[in-house]
Amino acid sequence: MFDWLKKKRQGASGAAIAVAEAPALAQEEVAAQVEVTAHEAITAQEAMLARAASADDATVPTVPLPPLDAPPGPDFSSVDTLAKAQELHRQGVLTPVFLMPPEFGGEDVAFNIVYVPPFAAEMKSHLDTNVIREMVAQGQATCYTAQPGYQGESFVPAFITVEASDPGSFRSVIRIWGEGLRGAA
């Protein structure tokens, strides 16, 4: 088990704080659910945009359709500065996420924070809470990485690869936008 995680789970009195029990899902099922969740989020977004574009109400803005060869989902290629990412956070479009969560020893520093859409933040939190923490509690993981993959100059990762290992093994890719949705990870 992570020594630093063990220390994090001890209170001031030295008594161990219990790790919350995760649902008893196999790691493969969780990875499959993550992929389906991302697909469902994109499909729901596309359906919402289609309904808005076909509505008779003049107050509903229409959204031009992307070229047929464009990847599905959102386009964050113009978010090429931290200031733009933070502005989209203020608007509720993006959410800051710790790559290495504080409960695993991650620090609140710029290189440990990425800005992603809320669905990706929820997926990352689900993996950390219900899969990785459970692997640590069962002695199946002592190594953890969350590696963002970027497209162009964007500050928003196209995907995040989450891995835990030693002695077990788990890998899941959170596909967010652009080439990440095409399986570039």
Phi and psi in degrees as a GROMACS rama.xvg file:
@    title "Ramachandran Plot"
@    xaxis  label "Phi"
@    yaxis  label "Psi"
@TYPE xy
-60.4415  123.793  PHE-2
-62.2522  -40.4799  ASP-3
-68.8098  -30.971  TRP-4
-71.4723  -38.2019  LEU-5
-59.97  -42.6918  LYS-6
-65.1864  -39.7048  LYS-7
-62.6702  -30.7709  LYS-8
-86.8764  3.3983  ARG-9
-99.6025  131.372  GLN-10
-76.8561  -179.722  GLY-11
-59.8568  -32.2569  ALA-12
-79.4742  -7.15905  SER-13
92.2409  -6.18437  GLY-14
-73.8086  137.29  ALA-15
-71.3399  139.503  ALA-16
-95.6604  128.956  ILE-17
-69.3598  141.962  ALA-18
-79.5853  135.281  VAL-19
-61.9898  139.439  ALA-20
-75.7207  136.351  GLU-21
-93.1408  157.632  ALA-22
-58.5309  147.954  PRO-23
-82.5598  66.1857  ALA-24
-101.797  141.218  LEU-25
-67.4088  150.266  ALA-26
-58.9953  -36.9823  GLN-27
-65.225  -38.51  GLU-28
-64.8607  -39.7239  GLU-29
-65.3306  -44.0318  VAL-30
-61.1304  -42.2589  ALA-31
-64.3485  -40.8712  ALA-32
-63.11  -37.704  GLN-33
-63.1224  -45.1384  VAL-34
-63.354  -43.3052  GLU-35
-64.7548  -40.7784  VAL-36
-60.7557  -42.949  THR-37
-63.4355  -43.5745  ALA-38
-63.2314  -44.0234  HIS-39
-62.2698  -39.1022  GLU-40
-63.6119  -41.8871  ALA-41
-68.186  -44.4534  ILE-42
-61.495  -42.9474  THR-43
-64.1867  -40.2017  ALA-44
-64.316  -44.5999  GLN-45
-63.4734  -39.8644  GLU-46
-64.0933  -41.5587  ALA-47
-62.4462  -44.086  MET-48
-64.3658  -38.6487  LEU-49
-64.9377  -42.9422  ALA-50
-62.2551  -42.6477  ARG-51
-64.3862  -39.6026  ALA-52
-69.7699  -28.5572  ALA-53
-95.513  -2.02187  SER-54
-68.5619  144.795  ALA-55
-79.9815  -17.7548  ASP-56
-67.6589  121.383  ASP-57
-68.2613  -16.0815  ALA-58
-80.6376  -11.5895  THR-59
-89.29  118.596  VAL-60
-70.4409  147.952  PRO-61
-94.3327  150.139  THR-62
-116.325  123.719  VAL-63
-65.462  142.578  PRO-64
-77.6794  142.15  LEU-65
-72.6016  163.747  PRO-66
-58.8027  153.706  PRO-67
-60.9653  -29.2037  LEU-68
-87.4559  0.751583  ASP-69
-75.8115  144.421  ALA-70
-66.0509  148.374  PRO-71
-69.5086  163.723  PRO-72
93.5927  -171.955  GLY-73
-71.5697  163.262  PRO-74
-123.072  110.452  ASP-75
-107.912  20.4152  PHE-76
-63.952  -25.7801  SER-77
-84.0813  -5.57824  SER-78
-87.957  77.184  VAL-79
-106.647  12.6172  ASP-80
-139.513  158  THR-81
-62.1488  -38.097  LEU-82
-60.4143  -40.3519  ALA-83
-66.4973  -40.621  LYS-84
-63.9357  -42.3943  ALA-85
-66.5121  -35.387  GLN-86
-66.0841  -41.819  GLU-87
-66.0855  -29.3537  LEU-88
-65.5441  -44.6507  HIS-89
-61.0776  -30.6442  ARG-90
-83.8242  -6.11955  GLN-91
85.9423  8.54539  GLY-92
-83.17  -36.2659  VAL-93
-121.386  157.576  LEU-94
-130.441  133.306  THR-95
-72.9432  139.885  PRO-96
-135.044  137.583  VAL-97
-78.7131  129.182  PHE-98
-66.4651  -50.5529  LEU-99
-103.252  106.651  MET-100
-61.3735  149.654  PRO-101
-54.5454  -36.425  PRO-102
-67.96  -14.555  GLU-103
-103.621  10.6323  PHE-104
99.2631  3.22499  GLY-105
-69.5392  149.183  GLY-106
-106.387  157.231  GLU-107
-85.4508  73.4838  ASP-108
-129.519  154.949  VAL-109
-53.6202  -43.5063  ALA-110
-72.5292  -8.36588  PHE-111
-100.125  3.61978  ASN-112
-120.496  131.629  ILE-113
-123.692  157.265  VAL-114
-108.511  122.984  TYR-115
-136.449  161.941  VAL-116
-63.6292  155.654  PRO-117
-54.0654  -37.4953  PRO-118
-62.2999  -37.655  PHE-119
-70.6992  -36.4178  ALA-120
-62.9412  -41.1036  ALA-121
-65.5064  -40.7711  GLU-122
-65.2936  -42.5456  MET-123
-62.3834  -45.5803  LYS-124
-61.0251  -41.9697  SER-125
-61.2185  -46.0328  HIS-126
-61.5974  -47.1965  LEU-127
-62.945  -42.8862  ASP-128
-78.766  -44.7118  THR-129
-99.651  -14.8588  ASN-130
-114.95  -60.5366  VAL-131
-63.4827  -48.8645  ILE-132
-59.4406  -39.1797  ARG-133
-65.7548  -40.1383  GLU-134
-62.5462  -41.4001  MET-135
-63.7309  -45.5974  VAL-136
-61.1439  -32.4985  ALA-137
-90.2621  4.55008  GLN-138
73.7838  20.5004  GLY-139
-96.9597  -3.32875  GLN-140
-146.047  129.973  ALA-141
-125.621  -6.19775  THR-142
-122.871  139.399  CYS-143
-143.068  135.343  TYR-144
-139.854  147.6  THR-145
-133.771  103.61  ALA-146
-109.024  115.8  GLN-147
-77.908  148.603  PRO-148
-119.031  131.792  GLY-149
-110.344  157.775  TYR-150
-121.032  123.877  GLN-151
59.978  -138.301  GLY-152
-98.0204  8.44855  GLU-153
-64.6954  142.393  SER-154
-83.2098  -10.7002  PHE-155
-95.2205  119.04  VAL-156
-62.8138  143.822  PRO-157
-76.0815  -26.5802  ALA-158
-159.751  161.627  PHE-159
-131.495  125.444  ILE-160
-98.1463  120.223  THR-161
-107.129  126.938  VAL-162
-135.249  141.914  GLU-163
-136.036  141.644  ALA-164
-158.456  177.187  SER-165
71.5414  90.1847  ASP-166
-92.0103  -19.1386  PRO-167
-77.2833  -174.346  GLY-168
-150.182  129.145  SER-169
-145.687  138.019  PHE-170
-146.882  132.615  ARG-171
-144.529  143.75  SER-172
-112.893  123.987  VAL-173
-91.9727  109.941  ILE-174
-91.774  123.904  ARG-175
-110.564  -50.7637  ILE-176
-161.931  170.008  TRP-177
51.925  -133.311  GLY-178
-61.3206  -25.4204  GLU-179
-60.0661  -33.3625  GLY-180
-76.8601  -17.9524  LEU-181
-89.5573  2.85245  ARG-182
87.7958  31.5677  GLY-183
-75.1461  2.94108  ALA-184
